[in-house]
Amino acid sequence: MAPTHQDRHDTRQEHEDMTDRQGIFAGDDPFAIARDWLAEAVRTEPNDPDAIALATVDAAGMPNVRMVLLREIEPDAFVFYTNYQSAKGTEISATGKAAFVLHWKSLRRQVRVRGVTEREEGDKADAYYASRALQSRLGAWASQQSRPLGSRGALMADVARVTAQKGMTPGRPPFWGGIRLRPLEIEFWADGAFRLHDRFRWRRETVRGAWDIVRLYP
């Protein structure tokens, strides 16, 4: 059957929508785009270009958000590290889900990510922990993250106690490690004149599924 006028219009419209995704939005791999944007932000952002606002929900469905450092963009996931017994750690363990946004004022861009999580407790977590400054490694042992603290002095006493126990080569705590977020949705946003921003959403049904890409109204 010969294509109808509507078929030709739909095909042409789809082609125009995809060719519209050029410049900083171009490419078939959203993780590569995210890495490129982050690399550019490293050159322009004055502080912590890898800082993300990480969102989770508690048992009552009340949302929480806090800043953490994104430590790696893998070929198919995003990785950060935390105390598993912290508020974010326990909330992620309970739901298996999280979301975050990367925002760069210098570039006027942001990346929004939502997806499912898993722990990274293997060699990669050990290597990252070993790469941290000694005081940060000892601090990971000493801090009962998110729990009430009587005073700064009490915290420093805990650090001194851990230092005496663990010495200069502390191993990674069993309650501290990585979180790998495998996205089901990634959105790339760039500032536009008169608030007519550019937004492209990548969405898939499963972490191994094909991406559906659409342009969104600002």
C-alpha positions, 0 to 999 in steps of 0.5 A: 500500500502506498504511503498516505499524505498523513504517513509522509507527514508523520515520518517527516515530523519524526525526522525533524524532531530527531534532527532537532537534537543537535549540538550539546544534545546530539548522540545515541548514548545518554551516559556519554552525553552526561560525561561530556557535560560533566567534563565541560563543567569541571572546566567552568564550575568553581566548586564541586561540579560533580555535586548532585541533589539526591532525592529519596523517600522515607517509610511514610512517603515523605521526601528527603533531598541532600547534596552528595558527590557523584563519583563515576558515570559508568557505561550504564549507571551513576555511582556515589558512595555513602554510609548505608546506615544513614538516612539516605542509605536506609531509605534507598535500601527500603525502596530500591529507588532514587533520583538526583539532579546535576545543576551547573550555574556556569553552563546553565544546564542540568541533568535529571535522573530517576531509576533503581539502585543496587549496592557496590560493595566490591573491589571498586568500593574498596579502591575508592575508599582507599583513594580518600584522605586518611582523615576521611577514611577514619571519619567514615568509621567514626561517624554514625551518620544521620544520628543525634550527636551531643557535641563536636567534642564527642565526634572528635573523641570518636575519631580519636578512638577509631584512629587508635583502633584502626591505625594509618591503614583502615579498611573500608567499613562494612556499613559504607560503600557505593550506590549504583543508580541505573536510570529509567529516565534521564532528562537533559535541560539547557537554558533558553532565552525568555525561559524557552528552555531546551529539554530532552527526556530519555525514558525506558521501561527496564534498565536493559530496554530501548530508550524513547527520546522526546523533546519536552515543552519548557 
